[in-house]
Amino acid sequence: MDILLVDDDALDRELFIEAINLVGKGHHVKEAENGEEAISVLTSSVFLPQLIILDLNMPVKDGRATLQELRAHKKFKRIPVCIMSTSAASFDILTAYENGANLFLVKPLDFNLLIEMLSSLLTLFGKHVTLPNLED
């Protein structure tokens, strides 16, 4: 599964990638440290992920603005976006879904819980979810 991981925290990105690699082989992860970089990665390459994992609170362009831009863009609007944030605030959750997030997960503090969460997420989106053709 091709994944775009967008998070400003380098340690979080490193832990996510380590957890994804422990979950199983065959996952290709591209990284971006903010929303502006994520949009640049998507528009300047042939890389079209099957899933975007997006943090909310980032400098330059946060996850909220990035999600809105993704949903407004013809080529990217159908890519599933999973918000993964330290925030569990009702406002953030509601706003994320209203702006087109497919899922909202609160980042676990425990690495084993992160592995469990990512295993469930990647199994769901990699094996069970039927996605539209993103190329159309």
OpenMM code with the backbone's topology and positions (N, CA, C; nanometers):
from openmm import Vec3, app, unit

residues = "MET ASP ILE LEU LEU VAL ASP ASP ASP ALA LEU ASP ARG GLU LEU PHE ILE GLU ALA ILE ASN LEU VAL GLY LYS GLY HIS HIS VAL LYS GLU ALA GLU ASN GLY GLU GLU ALA ILE SER VAL LEU THR SER SER VAL PHE LEU PRO GLN LEU ILE ILE LEU ASP LEU ASN MET PRO VAL LYS ASP GLY ARG ALA THR LEU GLN GLU LEU ARG ALA HIS LYS LYS PHE LYS ARG ILE PRO VAL CYS ILE MET SER THR SER ALA ALA SER PHE ASP ILE LEU THR ALA TYR GLU ASN GLY ALA ASN LEU PHE LEU VAL LYS PRO LEU ASP PHE ASN LEU LEU ILE GLU MET LEU SER SER LEU LEU THR LEU PHE GLY LYS HIS VAL THR LEU PRO ASN LEU GLU ASP".split()
positions = [
    Vec3(0.0842, -0.1166, 0.0000),
    Vec3(0.0000, 0.0000, 0.0000),
    Vec3(0.0891, 0.1234, 0.0000),
    Vec3(0.0565, 0.2202, -0.0851),
    Vec3(0.1286, 0.3472, -0.0895),
    Vec3(0.0631, 0.4454, 0.0068),
    Vec3(0.1440, 0.5012, 0.0947),
    Vec3(0.0944, 0.5883, 0.2017),
    Vec3(0.1720, 0.7190, 0.1996),
    Vec3(0.1007, 0.8299, 0.2177),
    Vec3(0.1652, 0.9587, 0.2412),
    Vec3(0.1438, 0.9921, 0.3879),
    Vec3(0.2530, 1.0050, 0.4607),
    Vec3(0.2503, 1.0365, 0.6029),
    Vec3(0.2886, 1.1824, 0.6202),
    Vec3(0.1968, 1.2623, 0.6751),
    Vec3(0.2189, 1.4062, 0.6900),
    Vec3(0.2164, 1.4402, 0.8390),
    Vec3(0.3337, 1.4737, 0.8914),
    Vec3(0.3464, 1.5047, 1.0339),
    Vec3(0.4726, 1.5879, 1.0532),
    Vec3(0.4622, 1.6943, 1.1306),
    Vec3(0.5771, 1.7824, 1.1510),
    Vec3(0.6784, 1.7256, 1.2489),
    Vec3(0.6409, 1.6273, 1.3277),
    Vec3(0.7297, 1.5703, 1.4278),
    Vec3(0.8101, 1.4557, 1.3672),
    Vec3(0.9414, 1.4768, 1.3502),
    Vec3(1.0276, 1.3765, 1.2875),
    Vec3(1.0279, 1.2450, 1.3660),
    Vec3(1.0233, 1.2535, 1.4982),
    Vec3(1.0209, 1.1315, 1.5798),
    Vec3(0.8908, 1.0547, 1.5570),
    Vec3(0.7788, 1.1256, 1.5499),
    Vec3(0.6514, 1.0593, 1.5216),
    Vec3(0.6558, 0.9897, 1.3858),
    Vec3(0.7099, 1.0582, 1.2846),
    Vec3(0.7199, 0.9962, 1.1519),
    Vec3(0.8065, 0.8709, 1.1580),
    Vec3(0.9184, 0.8794, 1.2295),
    Vec3(1.0080, 0.7644, 1.2422),
    Vec3(0.9379, 0.6469, 1.3112),
    Vec3(0.8645, 0.6756, 1.4187),
    Vec3(0.7925, 0.5710, 1.4910),
    Vec3(0.6818, 0.5105, 1.4045),
    Vec3(0.6113, 0.5946, 1.3290),
    Vec3(0.5050, 0.5465, 1.2410),
    Vec3(0.5617, 0.4518, 1.1363),
    Vec3(0.6721, 0.4915, 1.0755),
    Vec3(0.7330, 0.4088, 0.9713),
    Vec3(0.7841, 0.2774, 1.0305),
    Vec3(0.8435, 0.2850, 1.1479),
    Vec3(0.8891, 0.1630, 1.2147),
    Vec3(0.7704, 0.0712, 1.2442),
    Vec3(0.6622, 0.1285, 1.2939),
    Vec3(0.5420, 0.0492, 1.3239),
    Vec3(0.4820, -0.0094, 1.1959),
    Vec3(0.4768, 0.0687, 1.0896),
    Vec3(0.4235, 0.0197, 0.9623),
    Vec3(0.5088, -0.0962, 0.9107),
    Vec3(0.6403, -0.0848, 0.9224),
    Vec3(0.7288, -0.1929, 0.8786),
    Vec3(0.7110, -0.3187, 0.9635),
    Vec3(0.6792, -0.3024, 1.0907),
    Vec3(0.6539, -0.4176, 1.1771),
    Vec3(0.5205, -0.4840, 1.1453),
    Vec3(0.4267, -0.4042, 1.0969),
    Vec3(0.2942, -0.4551, 1.0625),
    Vec3(0.3026, -0.5501, 0.9436),
    Vec3(0.3842, -0.5173, 0.8463),
    Vec3(0.3959, -0.6049, 0.7301),
    Vec3(0.4734, -0.5404, 0.6182),
    Vec3(0.5181, -0.6224, 0.5286),
    Vec3(0.5941, -0.5748, 0.4129),
    Vec3(0.4980, -0.5266, 0.3043),
    Vec3(0.5557, -0.4590, 0.2078),
    Vec3(0.4760, -0.4165, 0.0937),
    Vec3(0.4157, -0.2785, 0.1064),
    Vec3(0.4462, -0.2080, 0.2135),
    Vec3(0.3962, -0.0719, 0.2299),
    Vec3(0.5054, 0.0257, 0.1899),
    Vec3(0.4697, 0.1232, 0.1086),
    Vec3(0.5641, 0.2258, 0.0648),
    Vec3(0.5178, 0.3585, 0.1242),
    Vec3(0.6024, 0.4200, 0.2061),
    Vec3(0.5649, 0.5429, 0.2759),
    Vec3(0.6483, 0.6595, 0.2246),
    Vec3(0.5794, 0.7647, 0.1817),
    Vec3(0.6449, 0.8930, 0.1532),
    Vec3(0.6112, 0.9835, 0.2696),
    Vec3(0.7049, 1.0715, 0.3014),
    Vec3(0.6873, 1.1607, 0.4162),
    Vec3(0.6785, 1.3063, 0.3723),
    Vec3(0.6028, 1.3819, 0.4489),
    Vec3(0.5986, 1.5275, 0.4356),
    Vec3(0.5875, 1.5833, 0.5765),
    Vec3(0.6550, 1.6958, 0.6020),
    Vec3(0.6534, 1.7485, 0.7385),
    Vec3(0.5514, 1.8591, 0.7610),
    Vec3(0.4759, 1.8941, 0.6578),
    Vec3(0.3638, 1.9871, 0.6747),
    Vec3(0.2749, 1.9765, 0.5518),
    Vec3(0.1619, 2.0441, 0.5568),
    Vec3(0.0663, 2.0350, 0.4479),
    Vec3(0.1163, 2.0905, 0.3165),
    Vec3(0.1942, 2.1960, 0.3235),
    Vec3(0.2487, 2.2547, 0.2005),
    Vec3(0.3394, 2.1548, 0.1299),
    Vec3(0.4235, 2.0880, 0.2061),
    Vec3(0.5124, 1.9867, 0.1492),
    Vec3(0.4318, 1.8683, 0.0957),
    Vec3(0.3251, 1.8310, 0.1648),
    Vec3(0.2408, 1.7198, 0.1196),
    Vec3(0.1783, 1.7500, -0.0161),
    Vec3(0.1234, 1.8693, -0.0312),
    Vec3(0.0627, 1.9081, -0.1593),
    Vec3(0.1694, 1.9109, -0.2674),
    Vec3(0.2879, 1.9575, -0.2338),
    Vec3(0.3991, 1.9602, -0.3292),
    Vec3(0.4368, 1.8187, -0.3730),
    Vec3(0.4448, 1.7257, -0.2781),
    Vec3(0.4764, 1.5867, -0.3105),
    Vec3(0.3708, 1.5300, -0.4049),
    Vec3(0.2454, 1.5583, -0.3767),
    Vec3(0.1364, 1.5042, -0.4577),
    Vec3(0.1314, 1.5648, -0.5979),
    Vec3(0.1603, 1.6933, -0.6092),
    Vec3(0.1480, 1.7592, -0.7396),
    Vec3(0.2734, 1.7488, -0.8253),
    Vec3(0.3874, 1.7220, -0.7639),
    Vec3(0.5114, 1.7250, -0.8409),
    Vec3(0.5663, 1.5864, -0.8744),
    Vec3(0.4874, 1.4832, -0.8521),
    Vec3(0.5359, 1.3490, -0.8827),
    Vec3(0.4207, 1.2619, -0.9309),
    Vec3(0.4552, 1.1424, -0.9712),
    Vec3(0.3526, 1.0476, -1.0131),
    Vec3(0.3003, 0.9684, -0.8931),
    Vec3(0.3538, 0.9959, -0.7761),
    Vec3(0.3122, 0.9265, -0.6540),
    Vec3(0.1687, 0.9638, -0.6199),
    Vec3(0.0819, 0.8649, -0.6204),
    Vec3(-0.0563, 0.8847, -0.5813),
    Vec3(-0.0871, 0.7811, -0.4731),
    Vec3(-0.0875, 0.8235, -0.3463),
    Vec3(-0.1043, 0.7269, -0.2375),
    Vec3(-0.2459, 0.6699, -0.2332),
    Vec3(-0.2555, 0.5537, -0.1728),
    Vec3(-0.3864, 0.4926, -0.1498),
    Vec3(-0.4446, 0.5367, -0.0164),
    Vec3(-0.3602, 0.6003, 0.0659),
    Vec3(-0.4024, 0.6491, 0.1967),
    Vec3(-0.3111, 0.7632, 0.2384),
    Vec3(-0.3720, 0.8680, 0.2948),
    Vec3(-0.2961, 0.9781, 0.3523),
    Vec3(-0.3223, 0.9783, 0.5025),
    Vec3(-0.2150, 0.9738, 0.5796),
    Vec3(-0.2241, 0.9876, 0.7249),
    Vec3(-0.1777, 1.1293, 0.7557),
    Vec3(-0.2675, 1.2078, 0.8128),
    Vec3(-0.2474, 1.3525, 0.8238),
    Vec3(-0.2602, 1.3999, 0.9676),
    Vec3(-0.1557, 1.4646, 1.0158),
    Vec3(-0.1590, 1.5284, 1.1472),
    Vec3(-0.2369, 1.6591, 1.1353),
    Vec3(-0.2950, 1.7055, 1.2432),
    Vec3(-0.3693, 1.8321, 1.2401),
    Vec3(-0.2813, 1.9524, 1.2680),
    Vec3(-0.2044, 1.9447, 1.3752),
    Vec3(-0.1314, 2.0612, 1.4241),
    Vec3(0.0118, 2.0629, 1.3720),
    Vec3(0.0324, 2.1434, 1.2672),
    Vec3(0.1640, 2.1555, 1.2044),
    Vec3(0.1867, 2.3012, 1.1646),
    Vec3(0.3123, 2.3418, 1.1598),
    Vec3(0.3426, 2.4763, 1.1108),
    Vec3(0.3310, 2.4822, 0.9583),
    Vec3(0.3420, 2.5987, 0.9026),
    Vec3(0.3381, 2.6297, 0.7596),
    Vec3(0.1969, 2.6107, 0.7061),
    Vec3(0.1503, 2.4858, 0.6910),
    Vec3(0.0115, 2.4577, 0.6550),
    Vec3(-0.0334, 2.3404, 0.7407),
    Vec3(-0.1330, 2.3656, 0.8241),
    Vec3(-0.1766, 2.2610, 0.9161),
    Vec3(-0.2650, 2.1585, 0.8449),
    Vec3(-0.3044, 2.0556, 0.9181),
    Vec3(-0.3844, 1.9485, 0.8614),
    Vec3(-0.5234, 1.9924, 0.8200),
    Vec3(-0.5783, 2.0908, 0.8891),
    Vec3(-0.7121, 2.1391, 0.8559),
    Vec3(-0.7139, 2.2007, 0.7154),
    Vec3(-0.6201, 2.2917, 0.6923),
    Vec3(-0.6104, 2.3575, 0.5614),
    Vec3(-0.5718, 2.2581, 0.4527),
    Vec3(-0.4865, 2.1641, 0.4880),
    Vec3(-0.4431, 2.0628, 0.3912),
    Vec3(-0.5604, 1.9744, 0.3503),
    Vec3(-0.6391, 1.9324, 0.4467),
    Vec3(-0.7568, 1.8491, 0.4180),
    Vec3(-0.8530, 1.9230, 0.3254),
    Vec3(-0.8777, 2.0500, 0.3528),
    Vec3(-0.9671, 2.1287, 0.2673),
    Vec3(-0.9117, 2.1383, 0.1250),
    Vec3(-0.7810, 2.1575, 0.1128),
    Vec3(-0.7198, 2.1664, -0.0197),
    Vec3(-0.7268, 2.0323, -0.0926),
    Vec3(-0.7031, 1.9246, -0.0212),
    Vec3(-0.7129, 1.7919, -0.0823),
    Vec3(-0.8532, 1.7658, -0.1348),
    Vec3(-0.9532, 1.8009, -0.0572),
    Vec3(-1.0918, 1.7744, -0.0960),
    Vec3(-1.1392, 1.8662, -0.2088),
    Vec3(-1.0727, 1.9791, -0.2268),
    Vec3(-1.1086, 2.0715, -0.3346),
    Vec3(-1.0362, 2.0378, -0.4651),
    Vec3(-0.9357, 1.9516, -0.4590),
    Vec3(-0.8533, 1.9205, -0.5757),
    Vec3(-0.9087, 1.7970, -0.6475),
    Vec3(-0.9343, 1.8090, -0.7759),
    Vec3(-0.9958, 1.7008, -0.8530),
    Vec3(-0.9181, 1.5695, -0.8420),
    Vec3(-0.7869, 1.5760, -0.8493),
    Vec3(-0.7035, 1.4556, -0.8513),
    Vec3(-0.6915, 1.3896, -0.7134),
    Vec3(-0.7045, 1.4655, -0.6067),
    Vec3(-0.6783, 1.4135, -0.4722),
    Vec3(-0.8019, 1.3966, -0.3853),
    Vec3(-0.9174, 1.4434, -0.4315),
    Vec3(-1.0349, 1.4474, -0.3439),
    Vec3(-1.0874, 1.3111, -0.3010),
    Vec3(-1.0540, 1.2055, -0.3775),
    Vec3(-1.1036, 1.0720, -0.3431),
    Vec3(-1.0038, 0.9884, -0.2640),
    Vec3(-0.8843, 1.0393, -0.2426),
    Vec3(-0.7864, 0.9631, -0.1647),
    Vec3(-0.8326, 0.9609, -0.0182),
    Vec3(-0.8427, 0.8435, 0.0408),
    Vec3(-0.8820, 0.8382, 0.1816),
    Vec3(-0.7805, 0.9116, 0.2698),
    Vec3(-0.8352, 0.9911, 0.3613),
    Vec3(-0.7511, 1.0664, 0.4544),
    Vec3(-0.7877, 1.0262, 0.5964),
    Vec3(-0.6857, 0.9803, 0.6669),
    Vec3(-0.6999, 0.9463, 0.8075),
    Vec3(-0.6301, 1.0550, 0.8883),
    Vec3(-0.7061, 1.1275, 0.9661),
    Vec3(-0.6473, 1.2245, 1.0577),
    Vec3(-0.5940, 1.1461, 1.1765),
    Vec3(-0.4695, 1.1697, 1.2110),
    Vec3(-0.4116, 1.1076, 1.3291),
    Vec3(-0.3452, 1.2189, 1.4090),
    Vec3(-0.4050, 1.2530, 1.5210),
    Vec3(-0.3649, 1.3707, 1.5963),
    Vec3(-0.3583, 1.3408, 1.7453),
    Vec3(-0.2849, 1.4227, 1.8168),
    Vec3(-0.2859, 1.4128, 1.9628),
    Vec3(-0.4139, 1.4742, 2.0192),
    Vec3(-0.4823, 1.5533, 1.9379),
    Vec3(-0.6053, 1.6174, 1.9817),
    Vec3(-0.7214, 1.5185, 1.9849),
    Vec3(-0.7974, 1.5249, 2.0927),
    Vec3(-0.9213, 1.4487, 2.1024),
    Vec3(-1.0377, 1.5458, 2.1227),
    Vec3(-1.0136, 1.6730, 2.0887),
    Vec3(-1.1144, 1.7762, 2.1080),
    Vec3(-1.2325, 1.7544, 2.0135),
    Vec3(-1.3512, 1.7655, 2.0671),
    Vec3(-1.4735, 1.7462, 1.9875),
    Vec3(-1.4756, 1.8353, 1.8645),
    Vec3(-1.4322, 1.9594, 1.8806),
    Vec3(-1.4303, 2.0532, 1.7686),
    Vec3(-1.3404, 2.0031, 1.6565),
    Vec3(-1.2210, 1.9543, 1.6900),
    Vec3(-1.1282, 1.9036, 1.5889),
    Vec3(-1.1853, 1.7821, 1.5174),
    Vec3(-1.2467, 1.6927, 1.5929),
    Vec3(-1.3041, 1.5714, 1.5343),
    Vec3(-1.4190, 1.6077, 1.4402),
    Vec3(-1.5113, 1.6897, 1.4876),
    Vec3(-1.6260, 1.7300, 1.4061),
    Vec3(-1.5813, 1.8041, 1.2809),
    Vec3(-1.4891, 1.8988, 1.2955),
    Vec3(-1.4400, 1.9768, 1.1815),
    Vec3(-1.3703, 1.8872, 1.0796),
    Vec3(-1.2924, 1.7915, 1.1268),
    Vec3(-1.2230, 1.7006, 1.0353),
    Vec3(-1.3233, 1.6224, 0.9504),
    Vec3(-1.4242, 1.5671, 1.0127),
    Vec3(-1.5246, 1.4917, 0.9368),
    Vec3(-1.6054, 1.5820, 0.8438),
    Vec3(-1.6391, 1.6998, 0.8913),
    Vec3(-1.7136, 1.7936, 0.8063),
    Vec3(-1.6325, 1.8350, 0.6838),
    Vec3(-1.4998, 1.8378, 0.6974),
    Vec3(-1.4131, 1.8775, 0.5862),
    Vec3(-1.3685, 1.7597, 0.5000),
    Vec3(-1.4210, 1.6406, 0.5276),
    Vec3(-1.3963, 1.5287, 0.4385),
    Vec3(-1.3005, 1.4216, 0.4859),
    Vec3(-1.2622, 1.4226, 0.6133),
    Vec3(-1.1769, 1.3141, 0.6640),
    Vec3(-1.2562, 1.1839, 0.6607),
    Vec3(-1.1874, 1.0761, 0.6312),
    Vec3(-1.2521, 0.9452, 0.6307),
    Vec3(-1.2448, 0.8778, 0.7668),
    Vec3(-1.1485, 0.9210, 0.8471),
    Vec3(-1.1253, 0.8600, 0.9767),
    Vec3(-1.0536, 0.9603, 1.0661),
    Vec3(-1.0795, 0.9540, 1.1950),
    Vec3(-1.0080, 1.0375, 1.2914),
    Vec3(-0.9595, 0.9457, 1.4025),
    Vec3(-0.8283, 0.9374, 1.4174),
    Vec3(-0.7685, 0.8556, 1.5221),
    Vec3(-0.6818, 0.9429, 1.6119),
    Vec3(-0.6876, 0.9165, 1.7402),
    Vec3(-0.6028, 0.9877, 1.8353),
    Vec3(-0.4728, 0.9077, 1.8485),
    Vec3(-0.3604, 0.9784, 1.8322),
    Vec3(-0.2295, 0.9121, 1.8397),
    Vec3(-0.2121, 0.8478, 1.9766),
    Vec3(-0.1821, 0.7197, 1.9778),
    Vec3(-0.1562, 0.6559, 2.1073),
    Vec3(-0.0168, 0.6933, 2.1582),
    Vec3(-0.0008, 0.6951, 2.2881),
    Vec3(0.1283, 0.7268, 2.3481),
    Vec3(0.2171, 0.6041, 2.3566),
    Vec3(0.1572, 0.4879, 2.3550),
    Vec3(0.2302, 0.3621, 2.3680),
    Vec3(0.2610, 0.3063, 2.2288),
    Vec3(0.3874, 0.2665, 2.2048),
    Vec3(0.4294, 0.2173, 2.0740),
    Vec3(0.3540, 0.0906, 2.0347),
    Vec3(0.3288, 0.0018, 2.1287),
    Vec3(0.2547, -0.1209, 2.0977),
    Vec3(0.1113, -0.0899, 2.0541),
    Vec3(0.0514, 0.0108, 2.1142),
    Vec3(-0.0829, 0.0526, 2.0720),
    Vec3(-0.0786, 0.1153, 1.9328),
    Vec3(0.0294, 0.1870, 1.9025),
    Vec3(0.0465, 0.2432, 1.7689),
    Vec3(0.0547, 0.1314, 1.6653),
    Vec3(0.1321, 0.0287, 1.6951),
    Vec3(0.1428, -0.0861, 1.6046),
    Vec3(0.0052, -0.1495, 1.5840),
    Vec3(-0.0675, -0.1691, 1.6914),
    Vec3(-0.2015, -0.2289, 1.6835),
    Vec3(-0.2953, -0.1423, 1.5992),
    Vec3(-0.2912, -0.0118, 1.6218),
    Vec3(-0.3772, 0.0800, 1.5484),
    Vec3(-0.3431, 0.0795, 1.3994),
    Vec3(-0.2143, 0.0886, 1.3676),
    Vec3(-0.1734, 0.0902, 1.2276),
    Vec3(-0.1993, -0.0437, 1.1602),
    Vec3(-0.1857, -0.1517, 1.2335),
    Vec3(-0.2175, -0.2835, 1.1786),
    Vec3(-0.3647, -0.2889, 1.1386),
    Vec3(-0.4515, -0.2431, 1.2258),
    Vec3(-0.5952, -0.2402, 1.1945),
    Vec3(-0.6242, -0.1487, 1.0764),
    Vec3(-0.5636, -0.0311, 1.0770),
    Vec3(-0.5858, 0.0666, 0.9706),
    Vec3(-0.5409, 0.0123, 0.8352),
    Vec3(-0.4206, -0.0426, 0.8300),
    Vec3(-0.3663, -0.0913, 0.7037),
    Vec3(-0.4357, -0.2186, 0.6567),
    Vec3(-0.4813, -0.3004, 0.7504),
    Vec3(-0.5596, -0.4177, 0.7118),
    Vec3(-0.6925, -0.3726, 0.6526),
    Vec3(-0.7558, -0.2791, 0.7179),
    Vec3(-0.8844, -0.2283, 0.6697),
    Vec3(-0.8704, -0.1684, 0.5303),
    Vec3(-0.7793, -0.0712, 0.5145),
    Vec3(-0.7669, -0.0016, 0.3873),
    Vec3(-0.6920, -0.0829, 0.2822),
    Vec3(-0.6047, -0.1727, 0.3250),
    Vec3(-0.5278, -0.2508, 0.2295),
    Vec3(-0.5975, -0.3757, 0.1798),
    Vec3(-0.6883, -0.4306, 0.2598),
    Vec3(-0.7502, -0.5577, 0.2233),
    Vec3(-0.9015, -0.5525, 0.2088),
    Vec3(-0.9688, -0.4671, 0.2845),
    Vec3(-1.1135, -0.4771, 0.2917),
    Vec3(-1.1906, -0.3610, 0.2281),
    Vec3(-1.1323, -0.2447, 0.2242),
    Vec3(-1.2027, -0.1275, 0.1706),
    Vec3(-1.1904, -0.1283, 0.0192),
    Vec3(-1.3018, -0.1082, -0.0476),
    Vec3(-1.3009, -0.0929, -0.1927),
    Vec3(-1.3008, 0.0562, -0.2226),
    Vec3(-1.1948, 0.1007, -0.2892),
    Vec3(-1.1778, 0.2427, -0.3179),
    Vec3(-1.2136, 0.2715, -0.4629),
    Vec3(-1.2561, 0.3965, -0.4909),
    Vec3(-1.2803, 0.4325, -0.6306),
    Vec3(-1.1483, 0.4405, -0.7052),
    Vec3(-1.1551, 0.4328, -0.8354),
    Vec3(-1.0367, 0.4489, -0.9171),
    Vec3(-0.9888, 0.5934, -0.9022),
    Vec3(-0.8716, 0.6111, -0.8462),
    Vec3(-0.8205, 0.7452, -0.8190),
    Vec3(-0.7725, 0.8142, -0.9448),
    Vec3(-0.7528, 0.7397, -1.0506),
    Vec3(-0.7028, 0.7960, -1.1759),
    Vec3(-0.8123, 0.8660, -1.2579),
    Vec3(-0.9388, 0.8307, -1.2328),
    Vec3(-1.0504, 0.8890, -1.3112),
    Vec3(-1.0807, 1.0316, -1.2707),
] * unit.nanometer
topology = app.Topology()
chain = topology.addChain("A")
for resn in residues:
    res = topology.addResidue(resn, chain)
    for name in ("N", "CA", "C"):
        topology.addAtom(name, app.Element.getBySymbol(name[0]), res)
